Amino acid sequence: MTASPAAAPPAVFDFDTVVDRAGMWSYKWDRYAGRDVIPMWVADMDFRTAPVIVEALRAHVEHGIFGYIEPGAEVARAIVDRLARAWRWSVDPRWLVALPGLVSGLDIACRTAAEPGDEVITAVPVYPPFLSAPEHSGRVCVRVALDRGGDGVWRFDAARLEAAITPRTRLLLLCNPHNPVGRAWTQPELAALDAVCARHDLIVCSDEIHCGLVLDRHRTHVPYATLSEAAAERSITLMAASKTFNVPALGAAFAIVPDAVLRRRMQQVMAGIVHRPGGLGLVATCAAYRDGEPWRLALVDYLRGNRDLVARRVSAMPGLATTHVEATYLAWIDCRGAGIDDPAAFFEAAGVGLYDGAAFGAPGFVRLNFGCPRSRLTTALDRMDAALAAR
Protein backbone atom coordinates (compact mmCIF):
# COMPACT_ATOMS: atom_id res chain seq x y z
CA MET A 1 0.00 0.00 0.00
CA THR A 2 1.33 3.39 -0.92
CA ALA A 3 1.58 5.75 2.01
CA SER A 4 -0.40 8.95 1.84
CA PRO A 5 1.76 11.99 1.19
CA ALA A 6 2.49 14.07 4.28
CA ALA A 7 0.53 17.28 4.56
CA ALA A 8 2.51 20.35 3.61
CA PRO A 9 3.63 22.34 6.66
CA PRO A 10 1.91 25.70 7.11
CA ALA A 11 3.70 28.63 5.54
CA VAL A 12 5.74 30.73 7.95
CA PHE A 13 5.77 34.50 7.55
CA ASP A 14 7.61 37.13 9.56
CA PHE A 15 5.47 39.71 11.32
CA ASP A 16 7.91 40.30 14.18
CA THR A 17 10.73 42.08 12.38
CA VAL A 18 10.66 45.84 12.99
CA VAL A 19 11.01 47.60 9.63
CA ASP A 20 12.39 51.14 9.58
CA ARG A 21 10.01 53.27 7.48
CA ALA A 22 12.00 56.50 7.77
CA GLY A 23 12.76 58.17 4.44
CA MET A 24 9.96 56.29 2.62
CA TRP A 25 7.51 59.22 2.39
CA SER A 26 5.31 57.50 4.94
CA TYR A 27 2.19 59.53 5.73
CA LYS A 28 1.92 57.57 8.96
CA TRP A 29 5.49 58.01 10.21
CA ASP A 30 6.44 61.41 8.79
CA ARG A 31 3.83 63.11 10.97
CA TYR A 32 6.22 62.57 13.89
CA ALA A 33 9.55 62.86 12.05
CA GLY A 34 12.35 63.73 14.45
CA ARG A 35 10.25 62.88 17.52
CA ASP A 36 10.12 59.79 19.71
CA VAL A 37 6.48 59.01 18.94
CA ILE A 38 5.21 55.60 17.84
CA PRO A 39 2.59 56.20 15.10
CA MET A 40 -0.54 54.14 15.66
CA TRP A 41 -3.07 56.44 14.03
CA VAL A 42 -3.69 56.07 10.28
CA ALA A 43 -4.75 52.61 9.07
CA ASP A 44 -1.75 51.11 7.38
CA MET A 45 0.30 48.31 8.90
CA ASP A 46 4.01 48.15 9.70
CA PHE A 47 4.38 44.73 8.04
CA ARG A 48 5.98 43.97 4.70
CA THR A 49 3.32 42.74 2.31
CA ALA A 50 2.95 39.14 1.15
CA PRO A 51 6.04 37.75 -0.63
CA VAL A 52 3.87 36.69 -3.60
CA ILE A 53 2.92 40.35 -4.09
CA VAL A 54 6.53 41.51 -3.85
CA GLU A 55 7.55 38.96 -6.48
CA ALA A 56 4.73 39.95 -8.83
CA LEU A 57 5.65 43.62 -8.49
CA ARG A 58 9.33 42.85 -9.02
CA ALA A 59 8.59 41.01 -12.27
CA HIS A 60 6.45 43.92 -13.47
CA VAL A 61 9.11 46.49 -12.59
CA GLU A 62 11.86 44.50 -14.28
CA HIS A 63 9.84 44.59 -17.49
CA GLY A 64 10.74 48.26 -17.47
CA ILE A 65 7.84 49.78 -19.41
CA PHE A 66 5.11 51.63 -17.52
CA GLY A 67 2.67 52.72 -20.19
CA TYR A 68 -1.04 53.33 -19.92
CA ILE A 69 -3.00 50.35 -18.65
CA GLU A 70 -6.58 49.19 -18.73
CA PRO A 71 -7.92 46.67 -16.19
CA GLY A 72 -8.73 43.60 -18.23
CA ALA A 73 -10.10 40.10 -17.94
CA GLU A 74 -7.23 38.86 -15.76
CA VAL A 75 -7.96 41.43 -13.05
CA ALA A 76 -11.70 40.80 -13.20
CA ARG A 77 -11.19 37.05 -12.98
CA ALA A 78 -8.96 37.36 -9.91
CA ILE A 79 -11.60 39.49 -8.16
CA VAL A 80 -14.57 37.34 -9.18
CA ASP A 81 -12.80 34.14 -8.14
CA ARG A 82 -11.86 35.64 -4.77
CA LEU A 83 -15.45 36.67 -4.05
CA ALA A 84 -16.72 33.23 -5.00
CA ARG A 85 -14.16 31.38 -2.87
CA ALA A 86 -14.46 33.59 0.20
CA TRP A 87 -18.21 34.26 0.39
CA ARG A 88 -19.86 32.19 -2.36
CA TRP A 89 -20.80 35.46 -3.98
CA SER A 90 -21.36 35.03 -7.71
CA VAL A 91 -20.41 38.34 -9.34
CA ASP A 92 -20.71 39.12 -13.03
CA PRO A 93 -17.45 40.77 -14.22
CA ARG A 94 -19.59 43.44 -15.90
CA TRP A 95 -20.61 44.64 -12.43
CA LEU A 96 -17.06 45.77 -11.61
CA VAL A 97 -16.07 49.44 -11.75
CA ALA A 98 -12.34 50.12 -11.35
CA LEU A 99 -11.35 52.88 -8.92
CA PRO A 100 -8.04 54.48 -7.90
CA GLY A 101 -8.97 54.18 -4.22
CA LEU A 102 -11.82 53.43 -1.88
CA VAL A 103 -12.20 56.95 -0.46
CA SER A 104 -12.85 58.33 -3.93
CA GLY A 105 -15.51 55.63 -4.21
CA LEU A 106 -17.37 57.16 -1.26
CA ASP A 107 -17.37 60.57 -2.93
CA ILE A 108 -18.49 59.07 -6.24
CA ALA A 109 -21.31 57.18 -4.52
CA CYS A 110 -22.63 60.40 -2.98
CA ARG A 111 -22.71 62.08 -6.38
CA THR A 112 -24.25 58.99 -7.99
CA ALA A 113 -27.08 58.39 -5.55
CA ALA A 114 -28.03 61.91 -4.49
CA GLU A 115 -28.45 65.39 -5.93
CA PRO A 116 -27.11 68.57 -4.32
CA GLY A 117 -29.10 69.27 -1.17
CA ASP A 118 -30.16 65.64 -0.76
CA GLU A 119 -29.28 63.75 2.41
CA VAL A 120 -26.72 60.99 2.93
CA ILE A 121 -27.10 59.11 6.19
CA THR A 122 -24.45 57.23 8.15
CA ALA A 123 -23.85 55.88 11.65
CA VAL A 124 -21.31 57.44 14.00
CA PRO A 125 -18.65 56.98 15.14
CA VAL A 126 -17.31 56.24 11.68
CA TYR A 127 -14.26 56.57 9.46
CA PRO A 128 -13.86 60.34 8.78
CA PRO A 129 -14.33 60.25 4.94
CA PHE A 130 -17.89 59.02 5.55
CA LEU A 131 -18.58 62.40 7.13
CA SER A 132 -16.71 64.52 4.60
CA ALA A 133 -17.75 62.81 1.35
CA PRO A 134 -21.33 64.16 1.31
CA GLU A 135 -20.14 67.68 2.08
CA HIS A 136 -17.56 67.60 -0.74
CA SER A 137 -20.43 67.38 -3.21
CA GLY A 138 -22.99 69.67 -1.61
CA ARG A 139 -25.01 66.85 -0.10
CA VAL A 140 -26.14 66.87 3.54
CA CYS A 141 -24.57 64.40 5.95
CA VAL A 142 -27.02 63.06 8.53
CA ARG A 143 -25.40 61.34 11.51
CA VAL A 144 -27.15 58.62 13.50
CA ALA A 145 -25.45 57.32 16.64
CA LEU A 146 -24.59 53.66 16.99
CA ASP A 147 -25.79 52.14 20.24
CA ARG A 148 -23.34 50.63 22.73
CA GLY A 149 -25.34 48.30 24.92
CA GLY A 150 -24.75 47.29 28.51
CA ASP A 151 -22.77 44.33 27.20
CA GLY A 152 -20.35 46.75 25.52
CA VAL A 153 -21.32 45.65 21.99
CA TRP A 154 -21.89 48.36 19.39
CA ARG A 155 -25.09 47.91 17.37
CA PHE A 156 -27.28 49.69 14.85
CA ASP A 157 -30.53 51.01 16.25
CA ALA A 158 -32.89 50.44 13.31
CA ALA A 159 -35.65 52.56 14.83
CA ARG A 160 -33.27 55.46 15.39
CA LEU A 161 -32.04 55.16 11.82
CA GLU A 162 -35.55 55.11 10.41
CA ALA A 163 -36.57 58.14 12.46
CA ALA A 164 -33.70 60.13 10.90
CA ILE A 165 -34.75 59.38 7.30
CA THR A 166 -36.63 62.14 5.47
CA PRO A 167 -38.02 62.49 1.92
CA ARG A 168 -34.64 63.99 0.95
CA THR A 169 -32.62 60.96 2.13
CA ARG A 170 -31.16 59.05 -0.80
CA LEU A 171 -28.13 57.05 0.37
CA LEU A 172 -26.85 55.11 3.37
CA LEU A 173 -23.09 54.90 3.78
CA LEU A 174 -22.40 51.61 5.56
CA CYS A 175 -19.04 50.55 7.03
CA ASN A 176 -18.92 46.74 6.94
CA PRO A 177 -16.85 45.60 8.87
CA HIS A 178 -17.02 48.76 10.91
CA ASN A 179 -14.17 51.20 11.35
CA PRO A 180 -13.56 52.18 14.16
CA VAL A 181 -15.73 50.02 16.47
CA GLY A 182 -14.50 46.73 14.97
CA ARG A 183 -17.87 45.04 14.44
CA ALA A 184 -18.29 42.32 11.80
CA TRP A 185 -22.02 42.84 11.24
CA THR A 186 -24.08 39.66 11.26
CA GLN A 187 -26.60 38.61 8.64
CA PRO A 188 -29.59 39.37 10.92
CA GLU A 189 -28.19 42.83 11.75
CA LEU A 190 -27.67 43.66 8.08
CA ALA A 191 -31.10 42.27 7.20
CA ALA A 192 -32.75 44.59 9.75
CA LEU A 193 -30.83 47.51 8.29
CA ASP A 194 -31.80 46.48 4.77
CA ALA A 195 -35.48 46.35 5.71
CA VAL A 196 -35.34 50.02 6.69
CA CYS A 197 -33.50 50.95 3.50
CA ALA A 198 -35.95 48.98 1.35
CA ARG A 199 -38.94 50.75 2.88
CA HIS A 200 -37.42 54.12 1.97
CA ASP A 201 -35.83 53.04 -1.34
CA LEU A 202 -32.35 54.01 -0.19
CA ILE A 203 -29.22 53.06 -2.09
CA VAL A 204 -26.64 51.49 0.19
CA CYS A 205 -22.93 52.10 -0.39
CA SER A 206 -21.14 49.45 1.64
CA ASP A 207 -17.44 50.01 2.36
CA GLU A 208 -16.08 46.47 2.76
CA ILE A 209 -12.36 47.22 2.58
CA HIS A 210 -11.71 45.36 5.87
CA CYS A 211 -13.59 42.23 4.76
CA GLY A 212 -10.43 40.10 4.77
CA LEU A 213 -9.63 40.99 8.38
CA VAL A 214 -12.30 39.22 10.42
CA LEU A 215 -10.43 38.12 13.55
CA ASP A 216 -13.01 36.04 15.42
CA ARG A 217 -12.81 32.42 14.33
CA HIS A 218 -16.56 31.88 14.63
CA ARG A 219 -17.46 34.87 12.45
CA THR A 220 -17.36 35.52 8.75
CA HIS A 221 -17.82 38.62 6.66
CA VAL A 222 -21.31 39.09 5.17
CA PRO A 223 -21.31 41.23 2.01
CA TYR A 224 -24.35 43.48 2.09
CA ALA A 225 -25.22 42.70 -1.53
CA THR A 226 -25.56 38.98 -0.74
CA LEU A 227 -28.61 39.55 1.49
CA SER A 228 -31.02 39.33 -1.45
CA GLU A 229 -31.38 40.20 -5.11
CA ALA A 230 -33.33 43.30 -4.11
CA ALA A 231 -30.55 44.44 -1.77
CA ALA A 232 -27.97 43.84 -4.49
CA GLU A 233 -29.92 46.01 -6.95
CA ARG A 234 -29.79 48.94 -4.51
CA SER A 235 -26.13 48.48 -3.61
CA ILE A 236 -22.68 49.82 -4.37
CA THR A 237 -20.02 47.66 -2.69
CA LEU A 238 -16.51 49.10 -2.34
CA MET A 239 -13.56 46.76 -1.91
CA ALA A 240 -9.78 46.67 -2.31
CA ALA A 241 -6.84 44.47 -1.42
CA SER A 242 -5.13 47.46 0.16
CA LYS A 243 -5.99 47.08 3.87
CA THR A 244 -5.70 43.32 4.09
CA PHE A 245 -2.43 43.12 2.16
CA ASN A 246 -0.99 46.49 3.21
CA VAL A 247 -0.63 48.02 -0.26
CA PRO A 248 -2.67 51.26 -0.03
CA ALA A 249 0.00 53.37 -1.73
CA LEU A 250 -0.41 51.37 -4.95
CA GLY A 251 -3.79 52.95 -5.65
CA ALA A 252 -6.28 50.29 -6.75
CA ALA A 253 -9.82 49.55 -5.63
CA PHE A 254 -13.11 48.53 -7.22
CA ALA A 255 -16.84 48.85 -6.87
CA ILE A 256 -19.36 46.08 -7.42
CA VAL A 257 -22.60 47.54 -8.83
CA PRO A 258 -25.10 44.89 -9.99
CA ASP A 259 -27.76 47.33 -11.26
CA ALA A 260 -26.94 48.48 -14.80
CA VAL A 261 -28.67 51.86 -14.46
CA LEU A 262 -26.90 52.66 -11.20
CA ARG A 263 -23.60 51.49 -12.69
CA ARG A 264 -23.97 53.73 -15.75
CA ARG A 265 -24.81 56.68 -13.54
CA MET A 266 -21.68 56.02 -11.49
CA GLN A 267 -19.52 55.80 -14.62
CA GLN A 268 -21.01 59.07 -15.87
CA VAL A 269 -20.09 60.78 -12.60
CA MET A 270 -16.53 59.51 -12.95
CA ALA A 271 -16.10 60.41 -16.62
CA GLY A 272 -13.24 62.82 -17.25
CA ILE A 273 -12.50 63.23 -13.54
CA VAL A 274 -11.63 59.88 -11.94
CA HIS A 275 -8.62 58.15 -13.42
CA ARG A 276 -8.14 54.41 -13.74
CA PRO A 277 -6.10 52.53 -11.09
CA GLY A 278 -2.33 52.33 -11.35
CA GLY A 279 -0.76 49.32 -13.01
CA LEU A 280 1.23 48.29 -9.94
CA GLY A 281 -1.93 48.35 -7.86
CA LEU A 282 -3.66 46.01 -10.28
CA VAL A 283 -0.66 43.66 -10.30
CA ALA A 284 -0.75 43.58 -6.50
CA THR A 285 -4.51 42.96 -6.47
CA CYS A 286 -4.19 39.98 -8.81
CA ALA A 287 -1.32 38.46 -6.84
CA ALA A 288 -3.10 39.00 -3.51
CA TYR A 289 -6.37 37.45 -4.59
CA ARG A 290 -4.84 34.55 -6.53
CA ASP A 291 -1.96 33.51 -4.28
CA GLY A 292 -2.04 35.54 -1.06
CA GLU A 293 -4.38 33.46 1.09
CA PRO A 294 -1.67 31.68 3.17
CA TRP A 295 -0.16 35.05 4.08
CA ARG A 296 -3.58 36.52 4.90
CA LEU A 297 -4.41 33.65 7.24
CA ALA A 298 -1.08 34.05 9.03
CA LEU A 299 -1.63 37.80 9.29
CA VAL A 300 -5.09 37.36 10.80
CA ASP A 301 -3.69 34.94 13.36
CA TYR A 302 -0.95 37.42 14.33
CA LEU A 303 -3.41 40.32 14.53
CA ARG A 304 -5.65 38.20 16.74
CA GLY A 305 -2.80 37.95 19.24
CA ASN A 306 -2.18 41.70 19.06
CA ARG A 307 -5.89 42.40 19.57
CA ASP A 308 -5.97 40.24 22.68
CA LEU A 309 -2.86 41.97 24.05
CA VAL A 310 -4.45 45.40 23.57
CA ALA A 311 -7.66 44.24 25.26
CA ARG A 312 -5.80 42.90 28.29
CA ARG A 313 -3.58 45.91 28.71
CA VAL A 314 -6.17 48.64 28.07
CA SER A 315 -8.69 47.03 30.43
CA ALA A 316 -6.12 47.43 33.22
CA MET A 317 -5.44 51.12 32.49
CA PRO A 318 -7.30 53.50 34.83
CA GLY A 319 -10.15 55.34 33.16
CA LEU A 320 -9.86 53.57 29.79
CA ALA A 321 -12.30 51.09 28.26
CA THR A 322 -12.48 49.27 24.97
CA THR A 323 -14.80 46.77 23.34
CA HIS A 324 -14.09 43.48 21.62
CA VAL A 325 -12.63 43.86 18.11
CA GLU A 326 -14.27 41.30 15.82
CA ALA A 327 -12.61 42.62 12.65
CA THR A 328 -9.97 45.14 11.46
CA TYR A 329 -6.67 45.91 13.22
CA LEU A 330 -8.11 48.94 15.00
CA ALA A 331 -9.02 49.27 18.69
CA TRP A 332 -11.59 51.90 19.68
CA ILE A 333 -10.75 53.20 23.16
CA ASP A 334 -13.05 55.22 25.40
CA CYS A 335 -10.96 57.66 27.43
CA ARG A 336 -13.81 59.65 28.95
CA GLY A 337 -13.42 58.00 32.34
CA ALA A 338 -9.79 59.10 32.63
CA GLY A 339 -10.57 62.78 33.04
CA ILE A 340 -8.33 63.80 30.13
CA ASP A 341 -9.50 66.81 28.11
CA ASP A 342 -7.62 65.82 24.94
CA PRO A 343 -6.63 62.13 25.05
CA ALA A 344 -4.92 62.12 21.64
CA ALA A 345 -2.66 65.02 22.69
CA PHE A 346 -2.08 63.43 26.11
CA PHE A 347 -0.83 60.15 24.66
CA GLU A 348 1.14 61.87 21.91
CA ALA A 349 3.06 63.73 24.61
CA ALA A 350 3.78 60.30 26.11
CA GLY A 351 5.18 59.03 22.80
CA VAL A 352 2.17 57.27 21.25
CA GLY A 353 0.39 58.78 18.23
CA LEU A 354 -3.29 57.79 18.25
CA TYR A 355 -6.18 58.96 16.07
CA ASP A 356 -8.41 61.53 17.77
CA GLY A 357 -11.97 60.24 18.07
CA ALA A 358 -13.37 63.69 17.37
CA ALA A 359 -12.63 63.14 13.67
CA PHE A 360 -14.93 60.08 13.81
CA GLY A 361 -17.72 62.06 15.49
CA ALA A 362 -16.82 60.86 19.00
CA PRO A 363 -14.73 63.24 21.15
CA GLY A 364 -13.16 61.53 24.15
CA PHE A 365 -12.25 58.40 22.22
CA VAL A 366 -9.04 57.42 20.41
CA ARG A 367 -8.35 54.79 17.76
CA LEU A 368 -5.27 52.59 18.11
CA ASN A 369 -3.81 50.73 15.11
CA PHE A 370 -2.34 47.43 16.35
CA GLY A 371 -1.13 46.32 12.90
CA CYS A 372 2.54 46.27 13.89
CA PRO A 373 5.19 43.96 15.37
CA ARG A 374 4.25 42.88 18.89
CA SER A 375 7.39 44.36 20.39
CA ARG A 376 6.45 47.81 19.07
CA LEU A 377 2.87 47.40 20.28
CA THR A 378 4.10 46.40 23.74
CA THR A 379 6.32 49.48 23.94
CA ALA A 380 3.41 51.73 22.97
CA LEU A 381 1.12 50.17 25.58
CA ASP A 382 3.85 50.52 28.21
CA ARG A 383 4.09 54.23 27.40
CA MET A 384 0.34 54.69 27.68
CA ASP A 385 0.26 52.86 30.99
CA ALA A 386 3.16 54.89 32.40
CA ALA A 387 1.60 58.19 31.29
CA LEU A 388 -1.66 57.39 33.07
CA ALA A 389 0.14 56.22 36.21
CA ALA A 390 2.29 59.39 36.33
CA ARG A 391 -0.63 61.85 36.30
VENHU-V887037 format. One line per field, one symbol per residue. burial: I if it has 16 or more other ideal C-beta (glycine too) atoms within 10 Angstrom, else O. A space follows every 50 residues. Layout:
burial->???
//
This chain:
burial->OOOOOOOOOOOOIOIOOOOOOOOOOIOIIOOOOOOOIIIIIOIIIIIOII IIIOOIIOOIOOOOOOOOOOIOOOIIOIIIOIIOOIIOIOIOOOIIIIII IIIIIIIIIIIIIIOOOIIIIIIOIIIIIIIOIIOOIOIIIIOIOIOOOO OOOIIIIOOOIOOIIOOOIIIIIIIIIIIIIIIIIOOOIIOIIIOIIOOO OIIIIIIIIIIIIIIOOOOOIIIIIIIOOOIIOIIIIIIIIIIIIIIIOI IIIIIIIIIOOIIOIIOOIIOOOIOIIIIIIIIIIIIIIOIIIIIIOIII OIIOOIIOOIIOIIOOIOOIIIIIIIIIIIIIIIIOOIOIOOIIOIIIOI IIIIIIIIIIIIIIIIIIIIIIIOOIIOIIIOIIIOIIOOO
//
